[in-house]
Amino acid sequence: MRFLHFLFLIFGLAAGCAVFGQNDTRGLINGDLIVGDVKTVNKGVLTVETDYSDSDFKIEWTRWFLSNLPSLL
């Protein structure tokens, strides 16, 4: 019985990590936040896929400065 509880605990933790690990938060110099999935960082351009836009955002490397802001969410 304890083994079964242990398996449920491990499965629950793994599922929780998968759910919370989906989105990244990027803060811009003007204070705006972009929440989405970072697809690529190539030659100084960050590409972010968001749920609220039809196309991906492309941000120059010098334009973004904050990463993963759990304290603001």
N, CA, C and O of each residue as an XYZ file, in Angstrom:
292
protein
N       0.823     -1.198      0.000
C       0.000      0.000      0.000
C       0.864      1.258      0.000
O       0.559      2.225     -0.697
N       1.943      1.242      0.785
C       2.824      2.411      0.812
C       3.473      2.635     -0.544
O       3.663      3.773     -0.973
N       3.809      1.544     -1.212
C       4.422      1.659     -2.531
C       3.466      2.338     -3.508
O       3.891      3.159     -4.321
N       2.192      2.004     -3.433
C       1.187      2.620     -4.292
C       1.072      4.112     -4.005
O       0.972      4.912     -4.935
N       1.085      4.494     -2.749
C       1.046      5.914     -2.380
C       2.284      6.628     -2.902
O       2.206      7.754     -3.395
N       3.420      5.965     -2.789
C       4.673      6.543     -3.283
C       4.598      6.781     -4.793
O       5.034      7.824     -5.280
N       4.048      5.818     -5.529
C       3.911      5.984     -6.978
C       2.992      7.147     -7.326
O       3.289      7.921     -8.236
N       1.882      7.278     -6.611
C       0.974      8.398     -6.851
C       1.652      9.732     -6.548
O       1.446     10.711     -7.266
N       2.446      9.774     -5.507
C       3.174     10.988     -5.154
C       4.166     11.365     -6.249
O       4.219     12.520     -6.671
N       4.941     10.406     -6.702
C       5.922     10.661     -7.766
C       5.223     11.100     -9.045
O       5.657     12.051     -9.695
N       4.144     10.417     -9.410
C       3.403     10.783    -10.616
C       2.826     12.190    -10.501
O       2.878     12.964    -11.457
N       2.287     12.518     -9.354
C       1.728     13.858     -9.146
C       2.780     14.947     -9.241
O       2.538     15.997     -9.837
N       3.942     14.706     -8.661
C       5.024     15.692     -8.743
C       5.516     15.854    -10.178
O       5.767     16.972    -10.629
N       5.651     14.755    -10.883
C       6.112     14.820    -12.271
C       5.098     15.551    -13.147
O       5.479     16.362    -13.991
N       3.828     15.275    -12.956
C       2.796     15.951    -13.739
C       2.753     17.437    -13.407
O       2.569     18.265    -14.300
N       2.919     17.780    -12.149
C       2.928     19.188    -11.756
C       4.088     19.945    -12.357
O       3.929     21.092    -12.775
N       5.246     19.327    -12.407
C       6.415     19.969    -13.020
C       6.199     20.175    -14.506
O       6.603     21.201    -15.053
N       5.575     19.227    -15.161
C       5.331     19.352    -16.597
C       4.350     20.478    -16.891
O       4.521     21.198    -17.874
N       3.333     20.644    -16.065
C       2.341     21.691    -16.274
C       2.942     23.066    -16.034
O       2.710     23.984    -16.821
N       3.701     23.225    -14.974
C       4.237     24.532    -14.641
C       5.476     24.894    -15.448
O       5.909     26.045    -15.405
N       6.050     23.970    -16.169
C       7.260     24.244    -16.917
C       7.010     24.673    -18.352
O       7.957     24.747    -19.136
N       5.777     24.956    -18.720
C       5.456     25.231    -20.107
C       5.777     26.651    -20.554
O       6.267     26.832    -21.669
N       5.525     27.648    -19.745
C       5.666     29.034    -20.174
C       6.852     29.722    -19.529
O       7.188     29.476    -18.370
N       7.472     30.585    -20.305
C       8.533     31.451    -19.816
C       7.991     32.869    -19.786
O       7.075     33.205    -20.537
N       8.550     33.694    -18.927
C       8.160     35.094    -18.848
C       9.365     35.952    -19.172
O      10.444     35.760    -18.611
N       9.181     36.894    -20.072
C      10.242     37.822    -20.449
C       9.765     39.234    -20.174
O       8.655     39.615    -20.546
N      10.613     40.000    -19.521
C      10.309     41.398    -19.249
C      11.085     42.285    -20.202
O      12.276     42.072    -20.432
N      10.418     43.268    -20.748
C      11.058     44.197    -21.667
C      11.479     45.462    -20.931
O      11.056     45.701    -19.800
N      12.304     46.261    -21.569
C      12.814     47.488    -20.950
C      11.681     48.437    -20.583
O      11.767     49.132    -19.571
N      10.610     48.478    -21.394
C       9.503     49.392    -21.115
C       8.549     48.860    -20.046
O       7.548     49.508    -19.741
N       8.841     47.693    -19.474
C       8.020     47.151    -18.397
C       6.997     46.121    -18.839
O       6.379     45.474    -17.993
N       6.801     45.949    -20.137
C       5.860     44.948    -20.632
C       6.388     43.544    -20.364
O       7.598     43.319    -20.336
N       5.474     42.607    -20.167
C       5.840     41.206    -19.979
C       5.310     40.392    -21.145
O       4.189     40.611    -21.604
N       6.104     39.463    -21.618
C       5.679     38.525    -22.647
C       5.727     37.139    -22.019
O       6.765     36.705    -21.519
N       4.584     36.448    -22.053
C       4.489     35.105    -21.484
C       4.279     34.134    -22.632
O       3.329     34.268    -23.403
N       5.164     33.162    -22.743
C       5.040     32.186    -23.814
C       6.169     31.182    -23.767
O       6.908     31.093    -22.786
N       6.287     30.435    -24.833
C       7.294     29.387    -24.944
C       8.449     29.902    -25.794
O       8.253     30.276    -26.950
N       9.656     29.924    -25.224
C      10.831     30.351    -25.978
C      11.164     29.251    -26.977
O      11.434     28.112    -26.595
N      11.142     29.604    -28.264
C      11.417     28.619    -29.308
C      12.888     28.594    -29.672
O      13.495     27.524    -29.729
N      13.473     29.769    -29.923
C      14.882     29.824    -30.313
C      15.527     31.111    -29.821
O      14.857     32.116    -29.581
N      16.826     31.051    -29.681
C      17.660     32.238    -29.504
C      18.779     32.071    -30.522
O      19.648     31.212    -30.370
N      18.748     32.904    -31.566
C      19.682     32.730    -32.663
C      20.188     34.084    -33.136
O      19.402     34.945    -33.532
N      21.490     34.266    -33.094
C      22.148     35.485    -33.578
C      21.555     36.742    -32.949
O      21.313     37.734    -33.637
N      21.325     36.695    -31.655
C      20.844     37.865    -30.936
C      19.359     38.123    -31.046
O      18.897     39.200    -30.669
N      18.589     37.159    -31.555
C      17.139     37.319    -31.685
C      16.449     36.197    -30.919
O      16.684     35.016    -31.173
N      15.590     36.589    -29.972
C      14.805     35.654    -29.171
C      13.451     35.482    -29.845
O      12.774     36.472    -30.123
N      13.045     34.246    -30.112
C      11.744     33.968    -30.714
C      10.856     33.318    -29.664
O      11.207     32.287    -29.090
N       9.681     33.942    -29.415
C       8.752     33.483    -28.382
C       7.395     33.201    -29.015
O       6.853     34.037    -29.737
N       6.849     32.017    -28.740
C       5.506     31.660    -29.186
C       4.541     31.913    -28.031
O       4.758     31.427    -26.921
N       3.473     32.672    -28.289
C       2.495     32.983    -27.249
C       1.122     32.459    -27.642
O       0.860     32.178    -28.812
N       0.248     32.332    -26.643
C      -1.127     31.905    -26.893
C      -1.978     33.036    -27.459
O      -2.997     32.778    -28.099
N      -1.577     34.273    -27.234
C      -2.404     35.415    -27.586
C      -1.983     36.099    -28.880
O      -2.414     37.221    -29.143
N      -1.156     35.455    -29.692
C      -0.736     36.033    -30.963
C      -0.711     34.948    -32.033
O      -0.362     33.799    -31.763
N      -1.086     35.332    -33.252
C      -1.068     34.378    -34.358
C       0.349     34.066    -34.826
O       0.628     32.963    -35.297
N       1.245     35.048    -34.692
C       2.626     34.834    -35.121
C       3.561     34.933    -33.919
O       3.195     35.477    -32.877
N       4.754     34.408    -34.074
C       5.746     34.426    -32.999
C       6.348     35.819    -32.846
O       6.490     36.556    -33.821
N       6.700     36.170    -31.605
C       7.395     37.422    -31.341
C       8.882     37.205    -31.542
O       9.438     36.198    -31.102
N       9.521     38.150    -32.205
C      10.975     38.124    -32.353
C      11.513     39.384    -31.700
O      11.161     40.500    -32.084
N      12.373     39.192    -30.705
C      12.871     40.298    -29.895
C      14.384     40.317    -29.987
O      15.038     39.291    -29.800
N      14.942     41.492    -30.276
C      16.393     41.611    -30.303
C      16.951     41.359    -28.910
O      16.340     41.740    -27.912
N      18.106     40.721    -28.844
C      18.738     40.331    -27.586
C      18.875     41.504    -26.636
O      18.683     41.329    -25.433
N      19.196     42.680    -27.119
C      19.410     43.845    -26.260
C      18.111     44.425    -25.738
O      18.140     45.271    -24.844
N      16.970     43.999    -26.265
C      15.683     44.568    -25.871
C      15.031     43.862    -24.691
O      14.110     44.409    -24.085
N      15.482     42.675    -24.356
C      14.884     41.968    -23.216
C      15.945     41.764    -22.152
O      17.125     41.591    -22.456
N      15.517     41.785    -20.915
C      16.521     41.757    -19.855
C      16.151     40.920    -18.649
O      17.033     40.613    -17.847
N      14.928     40.543    -18.479
C      14.533     39.745    -17.320
C      14.094     38.359    -17.773
O      13.571     38.191    -18.874
N      14.309     37.383    -16.925
C      13.996     36.017    -17.299
C      13.316     35.290    -16.144
O      13.763     35.358    -14.999
N      12.220     34.590    -16.467
C      11.514     33.762    -15.480
C      11.213     34.535    -14.205
O      11.962     34.455    -13.231
N      10.133     35.273    -14.212
C       9.777     36.154    -13.110
C       8.665     35.564    -12.256
O       7.545     36.076    -12.292
N       8.921     34.524    -11.499
C       7.840     33.929    -10.714
C       7.323     34.855     -9.628
O       6.182     34.703     -9.191
N       8.126     35.808     -9.180
C       7.675     36.706     -8.120
C       6.612     37.676     -8.614
O       5.842     38.197     -7.806
N       6.544     37.934     -9.924
C       5.554     38.855    -10.463
C       4.279     38.148    -10.890
O       3.259     38.796    -11.125
N       4.327     36.836    -10.990
C       3.161     36.110    -11.480
C       2.334     35.685    -10.348
O       1.296     35.053    -10.545
